[in-house]
Amino acid sequence: MQIVELNLKLPYEGRGKILSRLYEKVRGRIRDVHFSPPTPEGISEVRMEIVEEDAPKLLSELKKIIKNGKVSFRVLSEA
């Protein structure tokens, strides 16, 4: 088990649709979520802490969902 921090940069217009699909993938494993307001360019930032067993697999699934944004992650702790 790992605690992983996901940093998502999404266009503000389609954020709800993307986050609903994302939530279906990580339901029940979310520890913390932070939403930042959009920048003047219309980019919104979302930071999530998730308890995950296979972080690289999750990252590849998220890249399929998020096509107009950026995804980065880092491992906070190993358990």
C-alpha positions in Angstrom: 0.0 0.0 0.0 1.2 3.5 -0.9 -0.1 6.9 -0.2 0.1 8.8 -3.5 -0.5 12.5 -4.2 -2.0 13.2 -7.6 -1.6 16.7 -9.0 -4.1 17.3 -11.8 -4.2 20.4 -14.0 -7.5 20.5 -15.9 -9.4 23.0 -18.0 -12.1 24.6 -15.8 -14.8 24.1 -18.4 -14.6 20.3 -18.5 -13.5 19.7 -14.9 -16.8 18.3 -13.6 -17.0 15.6 -16.3 -13.4 14.5 -15.8 -13.6 14.5 -12.0 -16.8 12.3 -12.1 -15.1 9.7 -14.2 -12.0 9.9 -12.0 -14.1 9.5 -8.9 -15.5 6.2 -10.3 -11.9 4.8 -10.5 -10.7 5.9 -7.0 -13.9 5.7 -4.9 -13.2 4.8 -1.3 -9.5 5.3 -1.5 -9.4 9.1 -1.3 -7.8 10.5 1.8 -7.7 14.3 1.0 -8.7 16.6 -1.9 -7.8 20.2 -2.5 -9.3 22.3 -5.3 -7.6 25.5 -6.4 -9.5 28.3 -8.2 -8.9 28.6 -12.0 -6.1 30.7 -13.3 -6.8 33.5 -15.8 -6.0 31.0 -18.5 -8.9 28.8 -17.3 -6.7 26.0 -15.8 -7.9 24.5 -12.5 -5.6 22.5 -10.2 -6.8 19.5 -8.1 -4.6 17.8 -5.6 -5.6 14.4 -4.2 -4.1 12.0 -1.7 -5.1 8.4 -2.5 -4.3 5.1 -0.9 -3.2 2.9 -3.8 -1.5 -0.5 -4.3 -0.4 -0.1 -7.9 0.4 3.6 -8.6 1.8 3.2 -12.1 -1.3 1.3 -13.3 -3.5 4.1 -11.8 -1.5 6.7 -13.6 -1.9 5.0 -16.9 -5.7 4.8 -16.4 -5.8 8.5 -15.5 -3.9 9.5 -18.6 -6.6 7.8 -20.7 -9.3 9.8 -18.9 -7.6 13.2 -18.8 -6.7 14.1 -22.3 -6.8 18.0 -22.2 -4.9 18.3 -18.9 -1.7 17.2 -17.1 -1.3 14.5 -14.4 1.6 14.1 -12.1 2.0 12.0 -9.0 4.5 11.3 -6.2 4.6 8.7 -3.5 4.2 10.2 0.0 4.7 7.0 2.0 5.0 3.3 1.6 3.1 1.0 4.0 
